[in-house]
């Protein structure tokens, strides 16, 4: 008589064999669904909304269903549709984050001719800027340039009196 096999152990073992063989579909959409599930659990814990706890399982179950699916072509099409809408939003958020983090060290301003966004370091004083798009050149003052001009003006006015 054969010994009884544990179905859970067999399922987990088969899952890791498929992962090792590269037969699972782990893509951007699945990762996004897992992150959404984790964030929703965190939000529900913070705001003490336990009656919505079942809803946090939905994106997690869909993600694992996608990962374990054998219909690779269909899952890849779903992922391509997701990427088409996800990456433009991701690019805007990423650029806004960069702008916020670099705002303390750089000055952002538009080109005088073509309105292209340009940036220069704050501690440069007077700097000659050339737009990479229209090749228009002009001189731009930064915070250091205004401070230098102000100190020169103050020292000259002190010398006069």
N, CA and C atoms as an extended XYZ file, in Angstrom:
483
Properties=species:S:1:pos:R:3:atomname:S:1:resname:S:1:resid:I:1 pbc="F F F"
N         0.819       -1.176        0.000 N   UNK     1
C         0.000        0.000        0.000 CA  UNK     1
C         0.878        1.261        0.000 C   UNK     1
N         0.540        2.226       -0.842 N   UNK     2
C         1.314        3.461       -0.947 CA  UNK     2
C         0.965        4.400        0.203 C   UNK     2
N         1.959        5.146        0.693 N   UNK     3
C         1.666        6.111        1.758 CA  UNK     3
C         0.870        7.283        1.186 C   UNK     3
N         0.016        7.870        2.033 N   UNK     4
C        -0.783        9.025        1.621 CA  UNK     4
C         0.118       10.237        1.435 C   UNK     4
N        -0.139       10.992        0.375 N   UNK     5
C         0.632       12.202        0.127 CA  UNK     5
C        -0.151       13.402        0.635 C   UNK     5
N         0.580       14.336        1.181 N   UNK     6
C        -0.021       15.568        1.668 CA  UNK     6
C        -0.253       16.490        0.456 C   UNK     6
N        -1.517       16.857        0.161 N   UNK     7
C        -1.764       17.676       -1.037 CA  UNK     7
C        -1.153       19.072       -0.942 C   UNK     7
N        -1.092       19.627        0.260 N   UNK     8
C        -0.506       20.967        0.416 CA  UNK     8
C         0.995       20.906        0.142 C   UNK     8
N         1.660       19.915        0.711 N   UNK     9
C         3.106       19.770        0.496 CA  UNK     9
C         3.401       19.514       -0.975 C   UNK     9
N         2.578       18.700       -1.619 N   UNK    10
C         2.766       18.418       -3.039 CA  UNK    10
C         2.557       19.675       -3.874 C   UNK    10
N         1.528       20.469       -3.552 N   UNK    11
C         1.271       21.703       -4.283 CA  UNK    11
C         2.398       22.711       -4.143 C   UNK    11
N         2.914       22.865       -2.912 N   UNK    12
C         4.021       23.804       -2.678 CA  UNK    12
C         5.275       23.330       -3.396 C   UNK    12
N         5.526       22.023       -3.342 N   UNK    13
C         6.705       21.473       -4.023 CA  UNK    13
C         6.605       21.694       -5.529 C   UNK    13
N         5.433       21.431       -6.096 N   UNK    14
C         5.245       21.654       -7.540 CA  UNK    14
C         5.386       23.131       -7.904 C   UNK    14
N         4.891       24.021       -7.030 N   UNK    15
C         5.019       25.456       -7.287 CA  UNK    15
C         6.493       25.851       -7.377 C   UNK    15
N         7.299       25.405       -6.425 N   UNK    16
C         8.713       25.792       -6.441 CA  UNK    16
C         9.459       25.129       -7.599 C   UNK    16
N         9.027       23.963       -8.024 N   UNK    17
C         9.626       23.354       -9.216 CA  UNK    17
C         9.321       24.198      -10.457 C   UNK    17
N         8.075       24.685      -10.543 N   UNK    18
C         7.700       25.513      -11.690 CA  UNK    18
C         8.440       26.849      -11.669 C   UNK    18
N         8.609       27.423      -10.473 N   UNK    19
C         9.357       28.683      -10.363 CA  UNK    19
C        10.796       28.475      -10.806 C   UNK    19
N        11.401       27.387      -10.341 N   UNK    20
C        12.796       27.090      -10.686 CA  UNK    20
C        12.945       26.837      -12.185 C   UNK    20
N        11.940       26.227      -12.791 N   UNK    21
C        12.002       25.925      -14.224 CA  UNK    21
C        11.631       27.124      -15.085 C   UNK    21
N        11.196       28.227      -14.467 N   UNK    22
C        10.834       29.420      -15.225 CA  UNK    22
C         9.476       29.323      -15.881 C   UNK    22
N         8.597       28.490      -15.354 N   UNK    23
C         7.285       28.295      -15.955 CA  UNK    23
C         6.218       29.196      -15.349 C   UNK    23
N         6.578       29.984      -14.367 N   UNK    24
C         5.597       30.892      -13.772 CA  UNK    24
C         5.631       32.231      -14.505 C   UNK    24
N         4.552       32.996      -14.378 N   UNK    25
C         4.447       34.285      -15.041 CA  UNK    25
C         4.490       35.360      -13.967 C   UNK    25
N         5.687       35.800      -13.657 N   UNK    26
C         5.869       36.844      -12.643 CA  UNK    26
C         6.241       38.110      -13.386 C   UNK    26
N         5.273       39.012      -13.541 N   UNK    27
C         5.490       40.208      -14.337 CA  UNK    27
C         5.077       41.454      -13.557 C   UNK    27
N         5.061       42.596      -14.238 N   UNK    28
C         4.773       43.865      -13.585 CA  UNK    28
C         3.363       43.920      -13.001 C   UNK    28
N         2.402       43.366      -13.703 N   UNK    29
C         1.022       43.389      -13.211 CA  UNK    29
C         0.879       42.574      -11.934 C   UNK    29
N         1.509       41.405      -11.881 N   UNK    30
C         1.444       40.579      -10.672 CA  UNK    30
C         2.115       41.290       -9.495 C   UNK    30
N         3.258       41.886       -9.739 N   UNK    31
C         3.947       42.620       -8.682 CA  UNK    31
C         3.102       43.800       -8.205 C   UNK    31
N         2.479       44.520       -9.123 N   UNK    32
C         1.617       45.644       -8.774 CA  UNK    32
C         0.443       45.182       -7.908 C   UNK    32
N        -0.162       44.057       -8.257 N   UNK    33
C        -1.286       43.537       -7.475 CA  UNK    33
C        -0.852       43.139       -6.062 C   UNK    33
N         0.332       42.553       -5.948 N   UNK    34
C         0.837       42.177       -4.620 CA  UNK    34
C         1.099       43.424       -3.773 C   UNK    34
N         1.676       44.445       -4.378 N   UNK    35
C         1.946       45.689       -3.643 CA  UNK    35
C         0.630       46.355       -3.226 C   UNK    35
N        -0.362       46.356       -4.110 N   UNK    36
C        -1.677       46.917       -3.766 CA  UNK    36
C        -2.276       46.161       -2.583 C   UNK    36
N        -2.164       44.844       -2.583 N   UNK    37
C        -2.699       44.052       -1.470 CA  UNK    37
C        -2.004       44.401       -0.158 C   UNK    37
N        -0.678       44.522       -0.194 N   UNK    38
C         0.061       44.852        1.032 CA  UNK    38
C        -0.269       46.258        1.522 C   UNK    38
N        -0.359       47.207        0.611 N   UNK    39
C        -0.716       48.576        1.003 CA  UNK    39
C        -2.128       48.644        1.577 C   UNK    39
N        -3.047       47.895        0.984 N   UNK    40
C        -4.416       47.924        1.502 CA  UNK    40
C        -4.490       47.305        2.901 C   UNK    40
N        -3.707       46.266        3.152 N   UNK    41
C        -3.660       45.689        4.507 CA  UNK    41
C        -3.132       46.728        5.491 C   UNK    41
N        -2.088       47.434        5.103 N   UNK    42
C        -1.513       48.458        5.977 CA  UNK    42
C        -2.518       49.574        6.255 C   UNK    42
N        -3.209       50.048        5.215 N   UNK    43
C        -4.191       51.124        5.392 CA  UNK    43
C        -5.334       50.665        6.290 C   UNK    43
N        -5.803       49.447        6.098 N   UNK    44
C        -6.888       48.940        6.931 CA  UNK    44
C        -6.464       48.800        8.393 C   UNK    44
N        -5.213       48.436        8.602 N   UNK    45
C        -4.715       48.336        9.980 CA  UNK    45
C        -4.607       49.717       10.619 C   UNK    45
N        -4.124       50.687        9.885 N   UNK    46
C        -3.943       52.036       10.432 CA  UNK    46
C        -5.279       52.680       10.770 C   UNK    46
N        -6.258       52.531        9.866 N   UNK    47
C        -7.548       53.183       10.070 CA  UNK    47
C        -8.589       52.277       10.740 C   UNK    47
N        -8.168       51.094       11.158 N   UNK    48
C        -9.016       50.168       11.911 CA  UNK    48
C       -10.322       49.863       11.161 C   UNK    48
N       -10.190       49.476        9.906 N   UNK    49
C       -11.343       49.142        9.064 CA  UNK    49
C       -11.371       47.634        8.817 C   UNK    49
N       -11.630       46.876        9.842 N   UNK    50
C       -11.557       45.421        9.749 CA  UNK    50
C       -12.678       44.820        8.909 C   UNK    50
N       -13.761       45.535        8.711 N   UNK    51
C       -14.862       44.966        7.934 CA  UNK    51
C       -14.515       44.871        6.446 C   UNK    51
N       -13.461       45.556        5.993 N   UNK    52
C       -13.027       45.475        4.600 CA  UNK    52
C       -11.833       44.543        4.423 C   UNK    52
N       -11.508       43.755        5.411 N   UNK    53
C       -10.312       42.911        5.364 CA  UNK    53
C       -10.384       41.875        4.251 C   UNK    53
N       -11.562       41.395        3.949 N   UNK    54
C       -11.697       40.395        2.892 CA  UNK    54
C       -11.337       40.976        1.521 C   UNK    54
N       -11.589       42.253        1.329 N   UNK    55
C       -11.291       42.899        0.047 CA  UNK    55
C        -9.788       42.963       -0.222 C   UNK    55
N        -8.957       42.920        0.815 N   UNK    56
C        -7.512       42.966        0.605 CA  UNK    56
C        -6.983       41.671        0.016 C   UNK    56
N        -7.722       40.602        0.137 N   UNK    57
C        -7.288       39.317       -0.402 CA  UNK    57
C        -7.487       39.234       -1.911 C   UNK    57
N        -8.395       40.023       -2.454 N   UNK    58
C        -8.729       39.914       -3.877 CA  UNK    58
C        -7.517       40.174       -4.779 C   UNK    58
N        -6.787       41.310       -4.631 N   UNK    59
C        -5.628       41.506       -5.519 CA  UNK    59
C        -4.538       40.463       -5.295 C   UNK    59
N        -4.392       39.994       -4.062 N   UNK    60
C        -3.384       38.976       -3.787 CA  UNK    60
C        -3.732       37.659       -4.469 C   UNK    60
N        -4.977       37.258       -4.399 N   UNK    61
C        -5.398       36.016       -5.044 CA  UNK    61
C        -5.311       36.122       -6.568 C   UNK    61
N        -5.673       37.272       -7.116 N   UNK    62
C        -5.559       37.459       -8.568 CA  UNK    62
C        -4.089       37.399       -8.995 C   UNK    62
N        -3.205       37.982       -8.202 N   UNK    63
C        -1.769       37.948       -8.527 CA  UNK    63
C        -1.245       36.518       -8.535 C   UNK    63
N        -1.586       35.752       -7.529 N   UNK    64
C        -1.104       34.359       -7.489 CA  UNK    64
C        -1.764       33.516       -8.575 C   UNK    64
N        -3.014       33.795       -8.898 N   UNK    65
C        -3.663       33.092      -10.003 CA  UNK    65
C        -2.917       33.379      -11.308 C   UNK    65
N        -2.515       34.647      -11.499 N   UNK    66
C        -1.752       34.999      -12.699 CA  UNK    66
C        -0.386       34.325      -12.711 C   UNK    66
N         0.272       34.299      -11.557 N   UNK    67
C         1.608       33.694      -11.483 CA  UNK    67
C         1.551       32.202      -11.801 C   UNK    67
N         0.528       31.515      -11.320 N   UNK    68
C         0.431       30.065      -11.502 CA  UNK    68
C        -0.286       29.661      -12.786 C   UNK    68
N        -0.779       30.602      -13.556 N   UNK    69
C        -1.533       30.290      -14.760 CA  UNK    69
C        -0.649       29.637      -15.812 C   UNK    69
N        -1.246       28.724      -16.569 N   UNK    70
C        -0.517       28.061      -17.650 CA  UNK    70
C        -0.754       28.743      -18.995 C   UNK    70
N        -1.657       29.715      -19.038 N   UNK    71
C        -1.954       30.433      -20.281 CA  UNK    71
C        -1.026       31.643      -20.386 C   UNK    71
N         0.202       31.375      -20.789 N   UNK    72
C         1.234       32.413      -20.814 CA  UNK    72
C         0.908       33.540      -21.796 C   UNK    72
N         0.414       33.205      -22.964 N   UNK    73
C         0.147       34.229      -23.982 CA  UNK    73
C        -0.936       35.195      -23.502 C   UNK    73
N        -1.969       34.651      -22.884 N   UNK    74
C        -3.044       35.508      -22.390 CA  UNK    74
C        -2.559       36.412      -21.263 C   UNK    74
N        -1.748       35.895      -20.348 N   UNK    75
C        -1.209       36.699      -19.247 CA  UNK    75
C        -0.244       37.761      -19.775 C   UNK    75
N         0.514       37.452      -20.814 N   UNK    76
C         1.424       38.443      -21.387 CA  UNK    76
C         0.655       39.579      -22.053 C   UNK    76
N        -0.465       39.260      -22.712 N   UNK    77
C        -1.294       40.317      -23.303 CA  UNK    77
C        -1.872       41.220      -22.218 C   UNK    77
N        -2.324       40.612      -21.112 N   UNK    78
C        -2.835       41.408      -19.995 CA  UNK    78
C        -1.752       42.333      -19.450 C   UNK    78
N        -0.538       41.796      -19.339 N   UNK    79
C         0.568       42.602      -18.831 CA  UNK    79
C         0.906       43.742      -19.783 C   UNK    79
N         0.863       43.498      -21.092 N   UNK    80
C         1.140       44.563      -22.061 CA  UNK    80
C         0.112       45.685      -21.966 C   UNK    80
N        -1.155       45.331      -21.780 N   UNK    81
C        -2.195       46.347      -21.615 CA  UNK    81
C        -1.941       47.145      -20.341 C   UNK    81
N        -1.566       46.455      -19.266 N   UNK    82
C        -1.257       47.135      -18.004 CA  UNK    82
C        -0.085       48.092      -18.172 C   UNK    82
N         0.964       47.638      -18.842 N   UNK    83
C         2.166       48.466      -19.031 CA  UNK    83
C         1.836       49.709      -19.853 C   UNK    83
N         0.957       49.569      -20.838 N   UNK    84
C         0.585       50.702      -21.683 CA  UNK    84
C         0.005       51.850      -20.859 C   UNK    84
N        -0.729       51.534      -19.808 N   UNK    85
C        -1.329       52.573      -18.971 CA  UNK    85
C        -0.497       52.900      -17.734 C   UNK    85
N         0.290       51.949      -17.270 N   UNK    86
C         1.044       52.122      -16.028 CA  UNK    86
C         2.277       52.998      -16.219 C   UNK    86
N         3.059       52.748      -17.252 N   UNK    87
C         4.330       53.454      -17.396 CA  UNK    87
C         4.196       54.963      -17.610 C   UNK    87
N         3.223       55.474      -18.365 N   UNK    88
C         3.093       56.939      -18.428 CA  UNK    88
C         2.812       57.572      -17.062 C   UNK    88
N         1.973       56.932      -16.270 N   UNK    89
C         1.686       57.450      -14.928 CA  UNK    89
C         2.937       57.340      -14.058 C   UNK    89
N         3.632       56.227      -14.163 N   UNK    90
C         4.861       56.010      -13.398 CA  UNK    90
C         5.917       57.055      -13.761 C   UNK    90
N         6.033       57.394      -15.039 N   UNK    91
C         7.028       58.382      -15.471 CA  UNK    91
C         6.712       59.757      -14.895 C   UNK    91
N         5.444       60.144      -14.871 N   UNK    92
C         5.062       61.443      -14.317 CA  UNK    92
C         5.379       61.493      -12.830 C   UNK    92
N         5.039       60.444      -12.105 N   UNK    93
C         5.299       60.405      -10.663 CA  UNK    93
C         6.797       60.413      -10.391 C   UNK    93
N         7.548       59.656      -11.168 N   UNK    94
C         8.999       59.597      -10.982 CA  UNK    94
C         9.655       60.954      -11.264 C   UNK    94
N         9.227       61.632      -12.328 N   UNK    95
C         9.776       62.955      -12.635 CA  UNK    95
C         9.406       63.977      -11.563 C   UNK    95
N         8.191       63.908      -11.042 N   UNK    96
C         7.789       64.814       -9.964 CA  UNK    96
C         8.623       64.559       -8.713 C   UNK    96
N         8.875       63.297       -8.403 N   UNK    97
C         9.714       62.954       -7.253 CA  UNK    97
C        11.130       63.495       -7.438 C   UNK    97
N        11.692       63.337       -8.633 N   UNK    98
C        13.032       63.884       -8.914 CA  UNK    98
C        13.047       65.398       -8.746 C   UNK    98
N        11.989       66.058       -9.255 N   UNK    99
C        11.909       67.513       -9.157 CA  UNK    99
C        11.866       67.947       -7.700 C   UNK    99
N        11.099       67.250       -6.876 N   UNK   100
C        10.996       67.599       -5.454 CA  UNK   100
C        12.337       67.396       -4.759 C   UNK   100
N        13.013       66.278       -5.032 N   UNK   101
C        14.282       66.008       -4.346 CA  UNK   101
C        15.404       66.925       -4.810 C   UNK   101
N        15.389       67.363       -6.065 N   UNK   102
C        16.459       68.225       -6.574 CA  UNK   102
C        16.156       69.707       -6.412 C   UNK   102
N        14.964       70.038       -5.932 N   UNK   103
C        14.583       71.441       -5.802 CA  UNK   103
C        15.464       72.177       -4.795 C   UNK   103
N        16.001       71.473       -3.811 N   UNK   104
C        16.836       72.118       -2.806 CA  UNK   104
C        18.230       72.444       -3.345 C   UNK   104
N        18.669       71.773       -4.404 N   UNK   105
C        20.011       71.998       -4.931 CA  UNK   105
C        20.030       72.646       -6.309 C   UNK   105
N        18.886       72.714       -6.995 N   UNK   106
C        18.840       73.243       -8.352 CA  UNK   106
C        17.707       74.259       -8.501 C   UNK   106
N        17.839       75.106       -9.504 N   UNK   107
C        16.797       76.061       -9.874 CA  UNK   107
C        16.216       75.596      -11.209 C   UNK   107
N        14.904       75.541      -11.281 N   UNK   108
C        14.214       75.167      -12.511 CA  UNK   108
C        13.591       76.416      -13.125 C   UNK   108
N        13.709       76.547      -14.453 N   UNK   109
C        13.152       77.701      -15.149 CA  UNK   109
C        12.961       77.335      -16.619 C   UNK   109
N        12.074       78.039      -17.327 N   UNK   110
C        11.868       77.750      -18.752 CA  UNK   110
C        12.857       78.526      -19.621 C   UNK   110
N        13.139       77.972      -20.791 N   UNK   111
C        13.952       78.669      -21.786 CA  UNK   111
C        13.171       79.882      -22.278 C   UNK   111
N        13.875       80.982      -22.555 N   UNK   112
C        13.198       82.208      -22.976 CA  UNK   112
C        12.630       82.105      -24.388 C   UNK   112
N        13.129       81.192      -25.201 N   UNK   113
C        12.676       81.059      -26.589 CA  UNK   113
C        11.628       79.960      -26.762 C   UNK   113
N        11.943       78.736      -26.299 N   UNK   114
C        11.074       77.600      -26.611 CA  UNK   114
C        10.325       77.050      -25.395 C   UNK   114
N        10.517       77.632      -24.230 N   UNK   115
C         9.841       77.242      -22.985 CA  UNK   115
C        10.188       75.826      -22.523 C   UNK   115
N        11.312       75.276      -22.959 N   UNK   116
C        11.765       73.976      -22.473 CA  UNK   116
C        12.232       74.119      -21.032 C   UNK   116
N        11.911       73.148      -20.191 N   UNK   117
C        12.336       73.206      -18.799 CA  UNK   117
C        13.830       72.973      -18.664 C   UNK   117
N        14.520       73.879      -17.990 N   UNK   118
C        15.959       73.782      -17.764 CA  UNK   118
C        16.231       73.819      -16.270 C   UNK   118
N        17.415       73.339      -15.870 N   UNK   119
C        17.798       73.424      -14.467 CA  UNK   119
C        19.287       73.704      -14.359 C   UNK   119
N        19.650       74.465      -13.323 N   UNK   120
C        21.048       74.766      -13.049 CA  UNK   120
C        21.264       74.659      -11.552 C   UNK   120
N        22.498       74.392      -11.111 N   UNK   121
C        22.770       74.350       -9.673 CA  UNK   121
C        22.573       75.719       -9.031 C   UNK   121
N        22.137       75.742       -7.785 N   UNK   122
C        21.854       77.009       -7.101 CA  UNK   122
C        23.112       77.812       -6.786 C   UNK   122
N        24.213       77.167       -6.544 N   UNK   123
C        25.406       77.860       -6.051 CA  UNK   123
C        26.363       78.270       -7.160 C   UNK   123
N        25.859       78.627       -8.320 N   UNK   124
C        26.749       78.972       -9.423 CA  UNK   124
C        26.937       80.467       -9.616 C   UNK   124
N        26.065       81.298       -9.105 N   UNK   125
C        26.170       82.740       -9.333 CA  UNK   125
C        25.603       83.095      -10.685 C   UNK   125
N        26.404       83.730      -11.549 N   UNK   126
C        25.998       84.019      -12.923 CA  UNK   126
C        26.489       82.877      -13.795 C   UNK   126
N        25.618       82.368      -14.630 N   UNK   127
C        26.006       81.250      -15.480 CA  UNK   127
C        25.387       81.447      -16.859 C   UNK   127
N        26.161       81.114      -17.901 N   UNK   128
C        25.649       81.183      -19.266 CA  UNK   128
C        24.981       79.852      -19.570 C   UNK   128
N        23.691       79.914      -19.896 N   UNK   129
C        22.889       78.722      -20.136 CA  UNK   129
C        22.606       78.618      -21.627 C   UNK   129
N        22.775       77.412      -22.191 N   UNK   130
C        22.425       77.145      -23.577 CA  UNK   130
C        21.354       76.070      -23.588 C   UNK   130
N        20.225       76.380      -24.186 N   UNK   131
C        19.114       75.429      -24.259 CA  UNK   131
C        19.503       74.277      -25.183 C   UNK   131
N        19.337       73.027      -24.739 N   UNK   132
C        19.711       71.901      -25.596 CA  UNK   132
C        18.760       71.706      -26.780 C   UNK   132
N        17.558       72.262      -26.691 N   UNK   133
C        16.580       72.063      -27.758 CA  UNK   133
C        16.726       73.099      -28.866 C   UNK   133
N        16.738       74.396      -28.496 N   UNK   134
C        16.773       75.452      -29.524 CA  UNK   134
C        18.141       76.137      -29.636 C   UNK   134
N        19.086       75.790      -28.774 N   UNK   135
C        20.460       76.341      -28.775 CA  UNK   135
C        20.512       77.830      -28.473 C   UNK   135
N        19.474       78.364      -27.825 N   UNK   136
C        19.456       79.773      -27.425 CA  UNK   136
C        20.311       79.934      -26.169 C   UNK   136
N        21.202       80.948      -26.152 N   UNK   137
C        22.075       81.189      -25.000 CA  UNK   137
C        21.663       82.460      -24.277 C   UNK   137
N        21.730       82.414      -22.963 N   UNK   138
C        21.444       83.590      -22.148 CA  UNK   138
C        22.106       83.408      -20.789 C   UNK   138
N        22.231       84.529      -20.058 N   UNK   139
C        22.867       84.501      -18.741 CA  UNK   139
C        21.776       84.424      -17.681 C   UNK   139
N        21.964       83.550      -16.718 N   UNK   140
C        20.985       83.363      -15.646 CA  UNK   140
C        21.687       83.585      -14.312 C   UNK   140
N        21.005       84.315      -13.414 N   UNK   141
C        21.518       84.534      -12.069 CA  UNK   141
C        20.865       83.525      -11.137 C   UNK   141
N        21.649       82.991      -10.206 N   UNK   142
C        21.092       82.102       -9.195 CA  UNK   142
C        21.105       82.824       -7.853 C   UNK   142
N        20.786       82.130       -6.804 N   UNK   143
C        20.733       82.733       -5.462 CA  UNK   143
C        22.084       83.329       -5.103 C   UNK   143
N        23.154       82.616       -5.418 N   UNK   144
C        24.488       83.111       -5.117 CA  UNK   144
C        24.782       84.391       -5.895 C   UNK   144
N        24.307       84.456       -7.145 N   UNK   145
C        24.511       85.653       -7.952 CA  UNK   145
C        23.791       86.859       -7.367 C   UNK   145
N        22.571       86.653       -6.888 N   UNK   146
C        21.834       87.746       -6.268 CA  UNK   146
C        22.477       88.162       -4.949 C   UNK   146
N        22.982       87.219       -4.177 N   UNK   147
C        23.666       87.557       -2.920 CA  UNK   147
C        24.934       88.356       -3.193 C   UNK   147
N        25.671       87.929       -4.222 N   UNK   148
C        26.917       88.630       -4.567 CA  UNK   148
C        26.611       90.063       -4.991 C   UNK   148
N        25.564       90.235       -5.801 N   UNK   149
C        25.179       91.570       -6.253 CA  UNK   149
C        24.736       92.428       -5.069 C   UNK   149
N        23.980       91.831       -4.138 N   UNK   150
C        23.507       92.554       -2.964 CA  UNK   150
C        24.678       92.957       -2.071 C   UNK   150
N        25.643       92.058       -1.843 N   UNK   151
C        26.790       92.404       -0.994 CA  UNK   151
C        27.642       93.489       -1.656 C   UNK   151
N        27.806       93.433       -2.980 N   UNK   152
C        28.552       94.490       -3.676 CA  UNK   152
C        27.844       95.833       -3.525 C   UNK   152
N        26.520       95.826       -3.654 N   UNK   153
C        25.756       97.058       -3.519 CA  UNK   153
C        25.870       97.621       -2.106 C   UNK   153
N        25.818       96.735       -1.084 N   UNK   154
C        25.916       97.183        0.308 CA  UNK   154
C        27.313       97.738        0.581 C   UNK   154
N        28.349       97.061        0.121 N   UNK   155
C        29.719       97.549        0.366 CA  UNK   155
C        29.966       98.873       -0.353 C   UNK   155
N        29.425       99.044       -1.550 N   UNK   156
C        29.592      100.316       -2.254 CA  UNK   156
C        28.853      101.438       -1.558 C   UNK   156
N        27.667      101.164       -1.020 N   UNK   157
C        26.910      102.210       -0.333 CA  UNK   157
C        27.562      102.561        0.991 C   UNK   157
N        28.218      101.605        1.635 N   UNK   158
C        28.938      101.897        2.876 CA  UNK   158
C        30.154      102.750        2.595 C   UNK   158
N        30.856      102.469        1.486 N   UNK   159
C        32.053      103.240        1.118 CA  UNK   159
C        31.685      104.687        0.795 C   UNK   159
N        30.516      104.920        0.204 N   UNK   160
C        30.102      106.268       -0.149 CA  UNK   160
C        29.826      107.115        1.084 C   UNK   160
N        29.304      106.470        2.140 N   UNK   161
C        28.941      107.280        3.308 CA  UNK   161
C        30.044      107.401        4.289 C   UNK   161
